[in-house]
Amino acid sequence: MKARPGFVSLQMHTGTADSQLLMNVAVWESTEALATAFGSPEFQLMAAEFPDDIVSYPHIFEQIDV
């Protein structure tokens, strides 16, 4: 995905205290660029090979000032 047009950056986070959770925070230039990357044949082939016990909850967020 990092080679796809519109990709900006990526950070991976893991839970603490024996958590099995991973959080992938990816920044894209636009929602359209992300949708195109998800729809690519390369991503579809890779996603089809994920183990059955992998659960994903994709969300699109908008940065806000704090």
N, CA, C and O atoms as a Maestro MAE file, in Angstrom:
{
 s_m_m2io_version
 :::
 2.0.0
}

f_m_ct {
 s_m_title
 :::
 protein
 m_atom[264] {
  # First column is atom index #
  i_m_mmod_type
  r_m_x_coord
  r_m_y_coord
  r_m_z_coord
  i_m_residue_number
  s_m_chain_name
  s_m_pdb_residue_name
  s_m_pdb_atom_name
  i_m_atomic_number
  :::
  1 25 0.824 -1.195 0.000 1 A "MET " " N  " 7
  2 3 0.000 0.000 0.000 1 A "MET " " CA " 6
  3 2 0.870 1.261 0.000 1 A "MET " " C  " 6
  4 15 0.470 2.296 -0.533 1 A "MET " " O  " 8
  5 25 2.059 1.169 0.599 2 A "LYS " " N  " 7
  6 3 2.916 2.351 0.679 2 A "LYS " " CA " 6
  7 2 3.343 2.849 -0.696 2 A "LYS " " C  " 6
  8 15 3.693 4.020 -0.845 2 A "LYS " " O  " 8
  9 25 3.321 1.987 -1.695 3 A "ALA " " N  " 7
  10 3 3.732 2.384 -3.045 3 A "ALA " " CA " 6
  11 2 2.572 2.958 -3.857 3 A "ALA " " C  " 6
  12 15 2.788 3.447 -4.965 3 A "ALA " " O  " 8
  13 25 1.351 2.909 -3.332 4 A "ARG " " N  " 7
  14 3 0.186 3.381 -4.073 4 A "ARG " " CA " 6
  15 2 0.141 4.905 -4.110 4 A "ARG " " C  " 6
  16 15 0.545 5.556 -3.147 4 A "ARG " " O  " 8
  17 25 -0.347 5.485 -5.216 5 A "PRO " " N  " 7
  18 3 -0.485 6.943 -5.296 5 A "PRO " " CA " 6
  19 2 -1.387 7.470 -4.181 5 A "PRO " " C  " 6
  20 15 -2.435 6.892 -3.892 5 A "PRO " " O  " 8
  21 25 -0.974 8.554 -3.569 6 A "GLY " " N  " 7
  22 3 -1.764 9.187 -2.523 6 A "GLY " " CA " 6
  23 2 -1.385 8.787 -1.114 6 A "GLY " " C  " 6
  24 15 -1.860 9.395 -0.155 6 A "GLY " " O  " 8
  25 25 -0.528 7.765 -0.963 7 A "PHE " " N  " 7
  26 3 -0.096 7.362 0.369 7 A "PHE " " CA " 6
  27 2 0.830 8.426 0.938 7 A "PHE " " C  " 6
  28 15 1.713 8.921 0.237 7 A "PHE " " O  " 8
  29 25 0.634 8.783 2.211 8 A "VAL " " N  " 7
  30 3 1.457 9.810 2.863 8 A "VAL " " CA " 6
  31 2 2.346 9.199 3.941 8 A "VAL " " C  " 6
  32 15 3.567 9.345 3.894 8 A "VAL " " O  " 8
  33 25 1.740 8.515 4.915 9 A "SER " " N  " 7
  34 3 2.531 7.969 6.016 9 A "SER " " CA " 6
  35 2 1.765 6.858 6.719 9 A "SER " " C  " 6
  36 15 0.574 6.649 6.486 9 A "SER " " O  " 8
  37 25 2.491 6.149 7.592 10 A "LEU " " N  " 7
  38 3 1.918 5.025 8.314 10 A "LEU " " CA " 6
  39 2 2.560 4.940 9.689 10 A "LEU " " C  " 6
  40 15 3.766 5.143 9.835 10 A "LEU " " O  " 8
  41 25 1.751 4.638 10.693 11 A "GLN " " N  " 7
  42 3 2.240 4.327 12.035 11 A "GLN " " CA " 6
  43 2 1.496 3.095 12.516 11 A "GLN " " C  " 6
  44 15 0.276 3.002 12.380 11 A "GLN " " O  " 8
  45 25 2.241 2.144 13.082 12 A "MET " " N  " 7
  46 3 1.635 0.952 13.659 12 A "MET " " CA " 6
  47 2 1.753 1.059 15.182 12 A "MET " " C  " 6
  48 15 2.787 1.462 15.714 12 A "MET " " O  " 8
  49 25 0.683 0.692 15.859 13 A "HIS " " N  " 7
  50 3 0.653 0.710 17.319 13 A "HIS " " CA " 6
  51 2 0.194 -0.660 17.792 13 A "HIS " " C  " 6
  52 15 -0.638 -1.299 17.149 13 A "HIS " " O  " 8
  53 25 0.736 -1.109 18.914 14 A "THR " " N  " 7
  54 3 0.312 -2.368 19.514 14 A "THR " " CA " 6
  55 2 -0.191 -2.108 20.923 14 A "THR " " C  " 6
  56 15 0.291 -1.216 21.622 14 A "THR " " O  " 8
  57 25 -1.162 -2.900 21.321 15 A "GLY " " N  " 7
  58 3 -1.691 -2.772 22.667 15 A "GLY " " CA " 6
  59 2 -0.668 -3.223 23.698 15 A "GLY " " C  " 6
  60 15 0.275 -3.947 23.379 15 A "GLY " " O  " 8
  61 25 -0.864 -2.791 24.925 16 A "THR " " N  " 7
  62 3 0.031 -3.171 26.014 16 A "THR " " CA " 6
  63 2 -0.628 -4.259 26.858 16 A "THR " " C  " 6
  64 15 -1.771 -4.649 26.615 16 A "THR " " O  " 8
  65 25 0.104 -4.734 27.839 17 A "ALA " " N  " 7
  66 3 -0.417 -5.715 28.809 17 A "ALA " " CA " 6
  67 2 -0.968 -6.955 28.116 17 A "ALA " " C  " 6
  68 15 -2.098 -7.370 28.372 17 A "ALA " " O  " 8
  69 25 -0.160 -7.543 27.237 18 A "ASP " " N  " 7
  70 3 -0.519 -8.782 26.543 18 A "ASP " " CA " 6
  71 2 -1.702 -8.645 25.582 18 A "ASP " " C  " 6
  72 15 -2.314 -9.649 25.219 18 A "ASP " " O  " 8
  73 25 -2.027 -7.444 25.172 19 A "SER " " N  " 7
  74 3 -3.092 -7.229 24.198 19 A "SER " " CA " 6
  75 2 -2.695 -7.834 22.856 19 A "SER " " C  " 6
  76 15 -1.520 -7.819 22.490 19 A "SER " " O  " 8
  77 25 -3.653 -8.355 22.136 20 A "GLN " " N  " 7
  78 3 -3.428 -8.903 20.798 20 A "GLN " " CA " 6
  79 2 -3.803 -7.897 19.712 20 A "GLN " " C  " 6
  80 15 -3.793 -8.233 18.528 20 A "GLN " " O  " 8
  81 25 -4.133 -6.671 20.106 21 A "LEU " " N  " 7
  82 3 -4.594 -5.677 19.138 21 A "LEU " " CA " 6
  83 2 -3.440 -4.927 18.488 21 A "LEU " " C  " 6
  84 15 -2.435 -4.613 19.125 21 A "LEU " " O  " 8
  85 25 -3.613 -4.650 17.208 22 A "LEU " " N  " 7
  86 3 -2.716 -3.775 16.448 22 A "LEU " " CA " 6
  87 2 -3.566 -2.661 15.854 22 A "LEU " " C  " 6
  88 15 -4.702 -2.891 15.440 22 A "LEU " " O  " 8
  89 25 -3.021 -1.474 15.814 23 A "MET " " N  " 7
  90 3 -3.719 -0.370 15.187 23 A "MET " " CA " 6
  91 2 -2.797 0.234 14.126 23 A "MET " " C  " 6
  92 15 -1.659 0.609 14.408 23 A "MET " " O  " 8
  93 25 -3.307 0.314 12.927 24 A "ASN " " N  " 7
  94 3 -2.591 0.852 11.790 24 A "ASN " " CA " 6
  95 2 -3.182 2.226 11.501 24 A "ASN " " C  " 6
  96 15 -4.358 2.326 11.150 24 A "ASN " " O  " 8
  97 25 -2.394 3.283 11.641 25 A "VAL " " N  " 7
  98 3 -2.858 4.637 11.345 25 A "VAL " " CA " 6
  99 2 -2.144 5.086 10.085 25 A "VAL " " C  " 6
  100 15 -0.957 5.411 10.108 25 A "VAL " " O  " 8
  101 25 -2.877 5.100 8.990 26 A "ALA " " N  " 7
  102 3 -2.313 5.487 7.704 26 A "ALA " " CA " 6
  103 2 -2.904 6.830 7.285 26 A "ALA " " C  " 6
  104 15 -4.092 7.084 7.479 26 A "ALA " " O  " 8
  105 25 -2.075 7.673 6.717 27 A "VAL " " N  " 7
  106 3 -2.510 8.975 6.221 27 A "VAL " " CA " 6
  107 2 -2.466 8.927 4.701 27 A "VAL " " C  " 6
  108 15 -1.460 8.541 4.107 27 A "VAL " " O  " 8
  109 25 -3.562 9.321 4.087 28 A "TRP " " N  " 7
  110 3 -3.695 9.352 2.632 28 A "TRP " " CA " 6
  111 2 -4.031 10.766 2.191 28 A "TRP " " C  " 6
  112 15 -4.610 11.537 2.956 28 A "TRP " " O  " 8
  113 25 -3.675 11.105 0.975 29 A "GLU " " N  " 7
  114 3 -3.967 12.438 0.443 29 A "GLU " " CA " 6
  115 2 -5.468 12.684 0.329 29 A "GLU " " C  " 6
  116 15 -5.924 13.820 0.462 29 A "GLU " " O  " 8
  117 25 -6.238 11.623 0.082 30 A "SER " " N  " 7
  118 3 -7.685 11.775 -0.075 30 A "SER " " CA " 6
  119 2 -8.376 10.437 0.166 30 A "SER " " C  " 6
  120 15 -7.750 9.378 0.118 30 A "SER " " O  " 8
  121 25 -9.666 10.509 0.422 31 A "THR " " N  " 7
  122 3 -10.470 9.303 0.557 31 A "THR " " CA " 6
  123 2 -10.468 8.524 -0.755 31 A "THR " " C  " 6
  124 15 -10.471 7.293 -0.755 31 A "THR " " O  " 8
  125 25 -10.462 9.247 -1.865 32 A "GLU " " N  " 7
  126 3 -10.461 8.605 -3.173 32 A "GLU " " CA " 6
  127 2 -9.179 7.788 -3.392 32 A "GLU " " C  " 6
  128 15 -9.231 6.686 -3.938 32 A "GLU " " O  " 8
  129 25 -8.036 8.325 -2.967 33 A "ALA " " N  " 7
  130 3 -6.770 7.600 -3.117 33 A "ALA " " CA " 6
  131 2 -6.797 6.315 -2.292 33 A "ALA " " C  " 6
  132 15 -6.324 5.274 -2.746 33 A "ALA " " O  " 8
  133 25 -7.349 6.388 -1.085 34 A "LEU " " N  " 7
  134 3 -7.467 5.194 -0.239 34 A "LEU " " CA " 6
  135 2 -8.395 4.174 -0.882 34 A "LEU " " C  " 6
  136 15 -8.074 2.986 -0.922 34 A "LEU " " O  " 8
  137 25 -9.537 4.620 -1.383 35 A "ALA " " N  " 7
  138 3 -10.487 3.704 -2.019 35 A "ALA " " CA " 6
  139 2 -9.869 3.028 -3.241 35 A "ALA " " C  " 6
  140 15 -10.099 1.841 -3.473 35 A "ALA " " O  " 8
  141 25 -9.100 3.760 -4.010 36 A "THR " " N  " 7
  142 3 -8.435 3.187 -5.176 36 A "THR " " CA " 6
  143 2 -7.421 2.132 -4.749 36 A "THR " " C  " 6
  144 15 -7.321 1.075 -5.371 36 A "THR " " O  " 8
  145 25 -6.670 2.418 -3.688 37 A "ALA " " N  " 7
  146 3 -5.683 1.457 -3.191 37 A "ALA " " CA " 6
  147 2 -6.373 0.187 -2.691 37 A "ALA " " C  " 6
  148 15 -5.919 -0.917 -2.992 37 A "ALA " " O  " 8
  149 25 -7.460 0.327 -1.933 38 A "PHE " " N  " 7
  150 3 -8.202 -0.835 -1.439 38 A "PHE " " CA " 6
  151 2 -8.783 -1.656 -2.581 38 A "PHE " " C  " 6
  152 15 -8.891 -2.878 -2.480 38 A "PHE " " O  " 8
  153 25 -9.154 -0.988 -3.660 39 A "GLY " " N  " 7
  154 3 -9.756 -1.675 -4.795 39 A "GLY " " CA " 6
  155 2 -8.760 -2.298 -5.764 39 A "GLY " " C  " 6
  156 15 -9.152 -2.985 -6.707 39 A "GLY " " O  " 8
  157 25 -7.476 -2.060 -5.533 40 A "SER " " N  " 7
  158 3 -6.466 -2.566 -6.463 40 A "SER " " CA " 6
  159 2 -6.415 -4.096 -6.424 40 A "SER " " C  " 6
  160 15 -6.614 -4.698 -5.368 40 A "SER " " O  " 8
  161 25 -6.150 -4.720 -7.565 41 A "PRO " " N  " 7
  162 3 -6.047 -6.186 -7.589 41 A "PRO " " CA " 6
  163 2 -4.989 -6.716 -6.618 41 A "PRO " " C  " 6
  164 15 -5.179 -7.773 -6.018 41 A "PRO " " O  " 8
  165 25 -3.879 -5.993 -6.459 42 A "GLU " " N  " 7
  166 3 -2.822 -6.438 -5.544 42 A "GLU " " CA " 6
  167 2 -3.332 -6.510 -4.113 42 A "GLU " " C  " 6
  168 15 -3.070 -7.484 -3.407 42 A "GLU " " O  " 8
  169 25 -4.062 -5.477 -3.680 43 A "PHE " " N  " 7
  170 3 -4.587 -5.485 -2.309 43 A "PHE " " CA " 6
  171 2 -5.642 -6.570 -2.149 43 A "PHE " " C  " 6
  172 15 -5.664 -7.260 -1.130 43 A "PHE " " O  " 8
  173 25 -6.506 -6.732 -3.127 44 A "GLN " " N  " 7
  174 3 -7.552 -7.746 -3.043 44 A "GLN " " CA " 6
  175 2 -6.958 -9.154 -2.916 44 A "GLN " " C  " 6
  176 15 -7.466 -9.973 -2.150 44 A "GLN " " O  " 8
  177 25 -5.895 -9.433 -3.657 45 A "LEU " " N  " 7
  178 3 -5.232 -10.737 -3.550 45 A "LEU " " CA " 6
  179 2 -4.611 -10.931 -2.175 45 A "LEU " " C  " 6
  180 15 -4.724 -12.004 -1.583 45 A "LEU " " O  " 8
  181 25 -3.953 -9.887 -1.665 46 A "MET " " N  " 7
  182 3 -3.322 -9.970 -0.355 46 A "MET " " CA " 6
  183 2 -4.385 -10.163 0.738 46 A "MET " " C  " 6
  184 15 -4.220 -11.001 1.625 46 A "MET " " O  " 8
  185 25 -5.467 -9.389 0.669 47 A "ALA " " N  " 7
  186 3 -6.517 -9.472 1.684 47 A "ALA " " CA " 6
  187 2 -7.194 -10.836 1.679 47 A "ALA " " C  " 6
  188 15 -7.614 -11.318 2.731 47 A "ALA " " O  " 8
  189 25 -7.305 -11.461 0.521 48 A "ALA " " N  " 7
  190 3 -7.937 -12.781 0.428 48 A "ALA " " CA " 6
  191 2 -7.116 -13.842 1.150 48 A "ALA " " C  " 6
  192 15 -7.646 -14.893 1.508 48 A "ALA " " O  " 8
  193 25 -5.836 -13.584 1.366 49 A "GLU " " N  " 7
  194 3 -4.964 -14.552 2.030 49 A "GLU " " CA " 6
  195 2 -4.829 -14.317 3.535 49 A "GLU " " C  " 6
  196 15 -4.117 -15.062 4.208 49 A "GLU " " O  " 8
  197 25 -5.504 -13.291 4.075 50 A "PHE " " N  " 7
  198 3 -5.451 -13.067 5.523 50 A "PHE " " CA " 6
  199 2 -6.034 -14.283 6.234 50 A "PHE " " C  " 6
  200 15 -7.009 -14.863 5.754 50 A "PHE " " O  " 8
  201 25 -5.459 -14.682 7.367 51 A "PRO " " N  " 7
  202 3 -6.035 -15.791 8.139 51 A "PRO " " CA " 6
  203 2 -7.464 -15.476 8.570 51 A "PRO " " C  " 6
  204 15 -7.817 -14.312 8.761 51 A "PRO " " O  " 8
  205 25 -8.274 -16.502 8.722 52 A "ASP " " N  " 7
  206 3 -9.683 -16.325 9.088 52 A "ASP " " CA " 6
  207 2 -9.877 -15.659 10.442 52 A "ASP " " C  " 6
  208 15 -10.919 -15.046 10.679 52 A "ASP " " O  " 8
  209 25 -8.889 -15.765 11.345 53 A "ASP " " N  " 7
  210 3 -9.051 -15.177 12.671 53 A "ASP " " CA " 6
  211 2 -8.631 -13.714 12.732 53 A "ASP " " C  " 6
  212 15 -8.658 -13.110 13.805 53 A "ASP " " O  " 8
  213 25 -8.246 -13.137 11.601 54 A "ILE " " N  " 7
  214 3 -7.921 -11.704 11.546 54 A "ILE " " CA " 6
  215 2 -9.226 -10.931 11.407 54 A "ILE " " C  " 6
  216 15 -10.006 -11.176 10.487 54 A "ILE " " O  " 8
  217 25 -9.457 -10.003 12.318 55 A "VAL " " N  " 7
  218 3 -10.652 -9.171 12.286 55 A "VAL " " CA " 6
  219 2 -10.207 -7.733 12.065 55 A "VAL " " C  " 6
  220 15 -9.305 -7.241 12.742 55 A "VAL " " O  " 8
  221 25 -10.843 -7.068 11.119 56 A "SER " " N  " 7
  222 3 -10.465 -5.699 10.773 56 A "SER " " CA " 6
  223 2 -11.666 -4.772 10.938 56 A "SER " " C  " 6
  224 15 -12.792 -5.129 10.590 56 A "SER " " O  " 8
  225 25 -11.415 -3.595 11.466 57 A "TYR " " N  " 7
  226 3 -12.456 -2.586 11.633 57 A "TYR " " CA " 6
  227 2 -11.989 -1.283 10.988 57 A "TYR " " C  " 6
  228 15 -11.642 -0.343 11.702 57 A "TYR " " O  " 8
  229 25 -11.971 -1.203 9.661 58 A "PRO " " N  " 7
  230 3 -11.474 0.012 9.018 58 A "PRO " " CA " 6
  231 2 -12.407 1.198 9.270 58 A "PRO " " C  " 6
  232 15 -13.632 1.077 9.246 58 A "PRO " " O  " 8
  233 25 -11.786 2.323 9.509 59 A "HIS " " N  " 7
  234 3 -12.505 3.581 9.704 59 A "HIS " " CA " 6
  235 2 -11.740 4.686 8.991 59 A "HIS " " C  " 6
  236 15 -10.523 4.604 8.822 59 A "HIS " " O  " 8
  237 25 -12.453 5.706 8.581 60 A "ILE " " N  " 7
  238 3 -11.822 6.901 8.038 60 A "ILE " " CA " 6
  239 2 -12.081 8.015 9.045 60 A "ILE " " C  " 6
  240 15 -13.218 8.271 9.439 60 A "ILE " " O  " 8
  241 25 -10.994 8.668 9.450 61 A "PHE " " N  " 7
  242 3 -11.068 9.735 10.442 61 A "PHE " " CA " 6
  243 2 -10.611 11.048 9.829 61 A "PHE " " C  " 6
  244 15 -9.873 11.071 8.844 61 A "PHE " " O  " 8
  245 25 -11.053 12.110 10.414 62 A "GLU " " N  " 7
  246 3 -10.650 13.444 10.023 62 A "GLU " " CA " 6
  247 2 -9.925 14.070 11.209 62 A "GLU " " C  " 6
  248 15 -10.427 14.035 12.333 62 A "GLU " " O  " 8
  249 25 -8.758 14.637 10.967 63 A "GLN " " N  " 7
  250 3 -7.988 15.241 12.059 63 A "GLN " " CA " 6
  251 2 -8.681 16.512 12.538 63 A "GLN " " C  " 6
  252 15 -9.200 17.290 11.738 63 A "GLN " " O  " 8
  253 25 -8.681 16.709 13.846 64 A "ILE " " N  " 7
  254 3 -9.237 17.916 14.431 64 A "ILE " " CA " 6
  255 2 -8.190 18.568 15.316 64 A "ILE " " C  " 6
  256 15 -7.263 17.907 15.783 64 A "ILE " " O  " 8
  257 25 -8.339 19.854 15.543 65 A "ASP " " N  " 7
  258 3 -7.439 20.556 16.443 65 A "ASP " " CA " 6
  259 2 -7.895 20.317 17.871 65 A "ASP " " C  " 6
  260 15 -9.090 20.224 18.154 65 A "ASP " " O  " 8
  261 25 -6.913 20.221 18.771 66 A "VAL " " N  " 7
  262 3 -7.218 19.994 20.178 66 A "VAL " " CA " 6
  263 2 -6.846 21.225 20.975 66 A "VAL " " C  " 6
  264 15 -7.022 21.248 22.193 66 A "VAL " " O  " 8
  :::
 }
 m_bond[263] {
  # First column is bond index #
  i_m_from
  i_m_to
  i_m_order
  :::
  1 1 2 1
  2 2 3 1
  3 3 4 2
  4 3 5 1
  5 5 6 1
  6 6 7 1
  7 7 8 2
  8 7 9 1
  9 9 10 1
  10 10 11 1
  11 11 12 2
  12 11 13 1
  13 13 14 1
  14 14 15 1
  15 15 16 2
  16 15 17 1
  17 17 18 1
  18 18 19 1
  19 19 20 2
  20 19 21 1
  21 21 22 1
  22 22 23 1
  23 23 24 2
  24 23 25 1
  25 25 26 1
  26 26 27 1
  27 27 28 2
  28 27 29 1
  29 29 30 1
  30 30 31 1
  31 31 32 2
  32 31 33 1
  33 33 34 1
  34 34 35 1
  35 35 36 2
  36 35 37 1
  37 37 38 1
  38 38 39 1
  39 39 40 2
  40 39 41 1
  41 41 42 1
  42 42 43 1
  43 43 44 2
  44 43 45 1
  45 45 46 1
  46 46 47 1
  47 47 48 2
  48 47 49 1
  49 49 50 1
  50 50 51 1
  51 51 52 2
  52 51 53 1
  53 53 54 1
  54 54 55 1
  55 55 56 2
  56 55 57 1
  57 57 58 1
  58 58 59 1
  59 59 60 2
  60 59 61 1
  61 61 62 1
  62 62 63 1
  63 63 64 2
  64 63 65 1
  65 65 66 1
  66 66 67 1
  67 67 68 2
  68 67 69 1
  69 69 70 1
  70 70 71 1
  71 71 72 2
  72 71 73 1
  73 73 74 1
  74 74 75 1
  75 75 76 2
  76 75 77 1
  77 77 78 1
  78 78 79 1
  79 79 80 2
  80 79 81 1
  81 81 82 1
  82 82 83 1
  83 83 84 2
  84 83 85 1
  85 85 86 1
  86 86 87 1
  87 87 88 2
  88 87 89 1
  89 89 90 1
  90 90 91 1
  91 91 92 2
  92 91 93 1
  93 93 94 1
  94 94 95 1
  95 95 96 2
  96 95 97 1
  97 97 98 1
  98 98 99 1
  99 99 100 2
  100 99 101 1
  101 101 102 1
  102 102 103 1
  103 103 104 2
  104 103 105 1
  105 105 106 1
  106 106 107 1
  107 107 108 2
  108 107 109 1
  109 109 110 1
  110 110 111 1
  111 111 112 2
  112 111 113 1
  113 113 114 1
  114 114 115 1
  115 115 116 2
  116 115 117 1
  117 117 118 1
  118 118 119 1
  119 119 120 2
  120 119 121 1
  121 121 122 1
  122 122 123 1
  123 123 124 2
  124 123 125 1
  125 125 126 1
  126 126 127 1
  127 127 128 2
  128 127 129 1
  129 129 130 1
  130 130 131 1
  131 131 132 2
  132 131 133 1
  133 133 134 1
  134 134 135 1
  135 135 136 2
  136 135 137 1
  137 137 138 1
  138 138 139 1
  139 139 140 2
  140 139 141 1
  141 141 142 1
  142 142 143 1
  143 143 144 2
  144 143 145 1
  145 145 146 1
  146 146 147 1
  147 147 148 2
  148 147 149 1
  149 149 150 1
  150 150 151 1
  151 151 152 2
  152 151 153 1
  153 153 154 1
  154 154 155 1
  155 155 156 2
  156 155 157 1
  157 157 158 1
  158 158 159 1
  159 159 160 2
  160 159 161 1
  161 161 162 1
  162 162 163 1
  163 163 164 2
  164 163 165 1
  165 165 166 1
  166 166 167 1
  167 167 168 2
  168 167 169 1
  169 169 170 1
  170 170 171 1
  171 171 172 2
  172 171 173 1
  173 173 174 1
  174 174 175 1
  175 175 176 2
  176 175 177 1
  177 177 178 1
  178 178 179 1
  179 179 180 2
  180 179 181 1
  181 181 182 1
  182 182 183 1
  183 183 184 2
  184 183 185 1
  185 185 186 1
  186 186 187 1
  187 187 188 2
  188 187 189 1
  189 189 190 1
  190 190 191 1
  191 191 192 2
  192 191 193 1
  193 193 194 1
  194 194 195 1
  195 195 196 2
  196 195 197 1
  197 197 198 1
  198 198 199 1
  199 199 200 2
  200 199 201 1
  201 201 202 1
  202 202 203 1
  203 203 204 2
  204 203 205 1
  205 205 206 1
  206 206 207 1
  207 207 208 2
  208 207 209 1
  209 209 210 1
  210 210 211 1
  211 211 212 2
  212 211 213 1
  213 213 214 1
  214 214 215 1
  215 215 216 2
  216 215 217 1
  217 217 218 1
  218 218 219 1
  219 219 220 2
  220 219 221 1
  221 221 222 1
  222 222 223 1
  223 223 224 2
  224 223 225 1
  225 225 226 1
  226 226 227 1
  227 227 228 2
  228 227 229 1
  229 229 230 1
  230 230 231 1
  231 231 232 2
  232 231 233 1
  233 233 234 1
  234 234 235 1
  235 235 236 2
  236 235 237 1
  237 237 238 1
  238 238 239 1
  239 239 240 2
  240 239 241 1
  241 241 242 1
  242 242 243 1
  243 243 244 2
  244 243 245 1
  245 245 246 1
  246 246 247 1
  247 247 248 2
  248 247 249 1
  249 249 250 1
  250 250 251 1
  251 251 252 2
  252 251 253 1
  253 253 254 1
  254 254 255 1
  255 255 256 2
  256 255 257 1
  257 257 258 1
  258 258 259 1
  259 259 260 2
  260 259 261 1
  261 261 262 1
  262 262 263 1
  263 263 264 2
  :::
 }
}
